[in-house]
């Protein structure tokens, strides 16, 4: 019986059914949830959503729809949107004989192998492993997501904690626009403890100036990343850092 698997390059959002699972909000650790969150902060896309999908990002809206005014799970599940946008194409993983004509239409991530069954099994396995090592581009412990064939593949380096930090710092800046960069860094704890201001009167003016400079630099760096990621969502790309 054929087994058709729908896979994702990264962990798909996990919602859970029990009350305890829902409270954990595990789905927030998914790169696809973070994509949704960053897209929600794109002003051009927000305008497009407000106009019912009309505007310069109308083509993107046809796929992502309105990301405002409802919970992530509802958006993800609507018409199987999450699967449609981010899952890899359906692939038949059954081992089977493939006709010559059919083999011409194989995807570039599939390999058609002919195995002579009149050879010893041990020899076949040895030779197959050689072939696999030669043609399979993956390495142990490293995902081969660069070969993703999803409608919207994740692009760039994915560090969930770093993306969450970018989002937190960006939201802090938007929520409290009058804060200076060093104050944002101090509030978001972007630096090591020894680099933070003590506010106890024990630091010299020179030490305070140096620390503020370091804190401001840390906040500026992260805000630049956040803005780059947000801008990339308008192009259907995420997260566009670490490339």
N, C-alpha and C positions, 0 to 999 in steps of 0.2 A: 504494500500500500504506500502511495507517495506521501511524503511528509513535506509540506510547504511551510517554511519558517519565515517569520517576519522579524528581522533583527534590527537593532539600532547600533550605531558605531559606539555610542556611550550609553551609560545606564539610563534607561527610560524612567520617567517619574513614577514613584511608588506612592500610591495614595492610602492603601490599607483599608480594611473594612471595620475593624474594631475602633472603639472610642480612643483607646490608648495609641493605636497606630496613627489615627487622625491628629492627635495632639502632638505627635512627634514631627509631623509635617516633613516627612522624609523627601517628599517631592521637591522641596526647596534646595536640595543638594544635587539636583539634576541640571546639566548644562542647558537643557531645553527650557526649563523653567526660567533660568537666568536670561536666556535669549528673549523670552517673552517679557521679562521685567525691563530689560534694557530697551527693547522696542517701545515699551510704554512711555519711555522718557524721551523719545524722539519727537521733537515739536512738529516737524513736518508730517509725521505719521499721525500724531494726535489730531492735527487739523484735518487730515484725510478722513479719519474716523468720525470726527464731528460733522463732516460734510457728507456722511453716508457713503464713503468710498470714492468720492470725487476729488480730483486734484492730481498733483504730479506723481503721487505714489499710488495711484489707483490700481496699477498692475500688481503691486505687492499686496494691496488690500484684497484682491481676489483670492489670494492664497491664505493670508494671515487673518483677514477679517478684522472685526472690532476687538481690540485688546483691552478696552476700557469698560468699566461699569459691570464687570462680572468676575467671578473667581477663575483662577487658572484651570482648575479641573473641568469646569464647564466649557471653557474655551478649547481645551485639549481634546475633550471627548466629542465635541460637536462635529457630526458627520465624519467621525474618526480623523479629525484634523491632524492630531499629533502623528499618527501613523502615516498619513498621506504626505505630510511635509518632511518628516525626519527619518522614517524607516527605510531600510535598504529594500530594493526591489525583491519581489518574490522569487525564490530560487528553489528548484526541486533538488533536494539533497540526497535523493535515492541514488544508489549506485546502479547504473543500468548501461546497457549497450546503446550507443548513439549512432544513428544512421549517418552516412557520409554527408548527405545533403543537409541534414539538421546541424551537423557540426560546424557548418559554415556560418551559422547564426549565433554561435556561442558568445556570451559576454566576455569582455577582455579579462575578467577575473576568474574565469573557469578554464580548466585544462582538460582536454580530451586525451585519455590514455588508453592505449591498446595493451592488453596483458596476455601473453601466451600462457595458457594454463597447463601446457605439457612440461613446464619447468618446475623444479622443486620450490615449494612454498617459501622456504628460507631465502633462496636466491631471489625470488620475486620481491619479497619484502625489502631486501637489501638494495636491489636496484631501484625500487620505487622510492625509497628514502633518499637515494642519491638524486633522483629526478626532482623530488619535492624540495630538497635543499637548494637545488639549482634554480628552480623557477618561483618558489614561494618567497616573497620579499619580506615577510615578517621576521622579526627577531624576538627571542624570548623576553617577555616582560614589556614588549613595546607593541602598542596597538597599531594596526595598519589602516588607520582612519583616513589617510590621505587617498585611499582607493575607494572611499565611500561613493556610492552611486545614488544616494538619497536625493530627493528633489531639492532640499536645502541642506547640504552637508556642513558640518561644523568645520570652520577653517581656522587655522592657527593653533597655538598652544592652549590647552585647557587646564587651568588651575582653579578649581571651584572656590577655594578659600580666597584666592586673590581676586576673583571676580566678585565675590560677595563683599570683599573689602572695598573695591572700587564703587560698588553700588551704595554702600553705607556712607562713604565719604562724599559721593556726589549728592546723595539725598540730604546729608547734613548741610552742605553748601546751599542747596536750594531752600531748605527749611529755615536756615538762619543766614541769610545773605549778607548781613552786616559783620559776620565773623571774619577776622583776618585769617590768612592761610595758616599762620602758626597756631592760632586758636583752634582751627579745625583739626589740625594734626594732634594738638594736645588733647582735645575732646575725644577724638577717635583713636587715641593711643597708637599712633603710627610709628613711633620711635621706641627705642629701648628705654627702660626706666631711667637709666643714668643720663639720658639725653633730654628728659622732660623737665619742665620747670617745676621747682619745688614749691614756690609761693609761700615760703616760710621766712623770708628775709635773710637767708644765709648765703645767697648768691650775690656776687658782685655785678655791677652794671655790665661789665665786659662779658661775664659768663651768661647773663641773661640775653644779651644781644646775639652771642654765638649760638645759643640754644634756639632762639627764635628763628635764626637764619636756617638752621638745620631742619627745624620743624616745618617751616614754610616751604622749603625745598621738597620735603617728603610729601606734603599735601599737594603741591603743584604737580609733582610727577604722577600721582595717582589720579588727580582730576583730569590731566591730559589723556591718560589712558581711558578713563571713563568716557570722556567726550569722543574719543576716537572709536570706541566700541559702539556708542550710541549712534554715531554717524554711519557706521558700517551696517547697522541694522536696516537702514533705508535702502541699502543695496542688496539686502537679503543675505548678508554675510555676518558671521559671528564666530569667535570674538575679535578677530583681526588684531591680535597682539601676539607677540612672541614669534612672528613669522620671519 
